[in-house]
Amino acid sequence: MSREVHVRICEGVGVRFPRATRLVIGCELAGDARRIMAVLPKRFARFGLRMHPTKTALIAFRKPEAHQGTDPGNGTFDFLGLTHYWSRSRRGFWVIKRRTARKRLCRTKKSRWRWCHINRHAPLQYQYQQLCQKLRGHFQYFGIRGNFRLLEEVRRYAGKAWRYWLSRRSSKSPTRGEKFQKLLETYVLPIPKIVHNI
């Protein structure tokens, strides 16, 4: 039984092997990228591996000023839950930045909402511990330089979902704004941190 490998071949970036079954190969020239794309399936087949047909792509990933009008795509790609894109640094140089991919962000928000809904009748201490654990895990993975705004968005959304479903535990004493703020003074949700500086 052969394993599938997801490959993205990009022009203008370095080689990265973050996981055994997913990799990015960077080539400076488009011709080199096409030659690698033609040879890789044969090389992988020698080791019992095959390339995933829909998740393998050849992407033009050059600095925006180097793009020609005929280049396909917008020069961004999603890899391991992160969108990789070009942007200007504070000094005005083109740099590669990363942010949480839109699909992953939506999935995370839906997951938090669903979890708060299902566990709304659980003890408050348990809810708080679990929610903190989920947020810390998210921040640990997506805490990449340049992604802080989206980390804060996930934290705000988790607080919103928690408040909404806590106020639906009972019709007699819904969790209104002031009551929830007092609750957050005791149960402070973790603050996002940048843990990866790549």
C-alpha positions in Angstrom: 0.0 0.0 0.0 1.5 3.3 -1.1 1.4 6.5 1.0 0.4 9.8 -0.5 2.7 12.9 -0.4 1.5 16.4 -0.8 3.9 18.6 -2.7 3.9 22.3 -3.5 6.6 23.5 -5.9 7.1 27.2 -5.8 9.5 29.5 -7.6 11.5 31.8 -5.5 11.4 30.2 -2.1 13.7 27.8 -0.1 13.3 24.1 0.5 11.2 23.2 3.6 10.4 19.7 4.9 8.1 20.5 7.9 6.4 17.0 7.9 7.3 13.7 6.4 4.3 13.6 4.1 4.1 17.3 3.1 6.8 19.4 1.6 7.5 22.6 -0.3 10.3 22.7 -2.9 11.5 26.1 -4.0 13.1 26.8 -7.4 14.5 30.1 -8.7 13.6 29.3 -12.3 10.3 28.2 -13.7 12.0 25.6 -16.0 13.7 23.9 -13.0 10.3 23.7 -11.2 8.7 22.0 -14.3 11.5 19.5 -14.6 11.3 18.6 -10.9 7.5 18.2 -11.3 8.0 15.8 -14.2 10.6 13.7 -12.3 9.2 13.6 -8.8 6.4 11.0 -9.4 8.9 8.5 -10.8 11.3 9.1 -7.9 8.5 8.7 -5.3 7.2 5.5 -7.0 10.6 3.9 -6.4 10.0 4.1 -2.6 6.3 3.1 -2.7 5.0 6.7 -2.5 2.7 8.6 -4.8 1.9 12.3 -5.1 -1.6 13.5 -4.2 -3.3 14.5 -7.5 -5.3 17.5 -6.2 -3.0 18.8 -3.4 0.2 18.8 -5.6 0.6 22.1 -7.5 3.1 24.2 -9.3 2.7 27.8 -8.1 4.4 31.0 -9.2 5.5 32.5 -5.9 7.6 35.5 -6.8 7.9 39.0 -5.4 5.0 41.0 -6.7 7.3 43.4 -8.5 8.7 40.4 -10.4 5.3 39.1 -11.6 4.6 39.3 -15.3 1.0 39.7 -16.6 0.9 36.1 -17.8 1.6 34.5 -14.3 -1.3 32.4 -13.1 -2.7 32.9 -9.5 -2.1 35.7 -7.0 1.2 34.5 -5.6 -0.2 33.0 -2.4 -0.6 29.5 -1.2 -1.9 27.6 1.8 0.3 25.0 3.5 -0.2 23.3 6.9 -3.1 25.6 7.8 -1.1 28.8 7.0 -1.5 31.2 4.0 2.0 32.2 2.7 2.0 35.6 0.9 4.4 38.4 0.0 4.2 41.7 1.9 6.4 44.7 2.5 8.5 44.9 5.7 8.7 48.1 7.8 11.9 48.9 6.0 10.2 48.5 2.6 11.7 45.2 1.5 9.6 42.3 0.2 9.3 39.5 2.7 7.3 36.3 3.0 4.6 36.5 5.7 2.2 33.8 7.1 -1.2 34.0 8.6 -3.9 31.5 9.5 -5.6 30.2 6.4 -9.2 31.4 6.0 -10.6 27.9 5.9 -8.7 26.9 9.1 -9.9 30.1 10.8 -13.5 29.4 10.0 -13.2 25.8 11.1 -11.6 26.9 14.4 -14.4 29.4 15.1 -17.1 26.9 14.3 -15.4 24.3 16.6 -15.3 26.8 19.5 -18.9 27.7 19.0 -20.0 24.0 18.9 -17.9 23.1 21.9 -19.4 25.9 24.0 -22.9 24.9 22.9 -22.4 21.2 23.8 -20.7 21.9 27.1 -22.8 24.8 28.3 -24.2 22.9 31.3 -20.8 21.6 32.5 -19.3 23.2 35.6 -17.8 26.6 35.0 -14.3 25.6 36.2 -14.2 22.7 33.7 -15.4 24.9 30.8 -12.8 27.5 31.6 -9.9 25.0 31.8 -10.9 23.3 28.5 -11.4 26.6 26.7 -8.0 27.8 27.9 -6.4 24.5 26.8 -7.9 24.8 23.3 -6.9 28.5 23.0 -3.3 27.8 24.1 -3.0 24.9 21.6 -4.2 27.2 18.8 -1.8 30.0 19.9 1.1 27.5 20.1 0.6 26.3 16.5 -0.5 29.6 14.8 1.6 31.9 17.0 3.8 33.1 14.1 5.2 36.6 13.7 2.7 38.6 11.6 -0.3 36.5 12.7 -1.1 38.3 16.0 -4.3 40.0 14.8 -5.9 36.6 13.8 -4.9 35.1 17.2 -6.7 37.9 18.9 -9.7 37.4 16.7 -9.9 33.7 17.8 -9.7 34.7 21.5 -12.4 37.3 21.1 -14.7 34.9 19.3 -14.1 32.2 22.0 -15.2 34.7 24.6 -18.2 35.7 22.5 -19.3 32.0 22.1 -18.7 31.3 25.8 -20.8 34.2 26.9 -23.6 33.4 24.4 -24.0 29.8 25.6 -23.5 30.6 29.3 -26.5 33.0 29.0 -28.6 30.1 27.6 -28.0 27.8 30.5 -31.0 29.3 32.3 -33.8 31.8 31.4 -33.9 33.0 35.0 -30.4 34.5 35.1 -28.9 35.1 31.7 -25.2 36.2 31.6 -25.4 39.8 30.6 -22.5 42.2 29.8 -21.6 43.3 33.3 -22.0 39.8 34.8 -19.8 38.3 32.1 -17.1 41.0 32.6 -17.0 40.1 36.3 -16.7 36.5 35.4 -13.8 37.3 33.1 -12.0 39.0 36.0 -11.8 35.6 37.7 -11.6 33.4 34.6 -9.2 35.3 32.3 -8.9 33.7 28.9 -5.2 33.3 27.8 -3.6 36.2 25.9 -2.2 35.3 22.4 1.6 35.1 22.2 4.0 34.9 19.3 6.0 31.7 19.8 7.5 31.2 16.3 9.8 33.8 14.8 10.3 32.4 11.3 
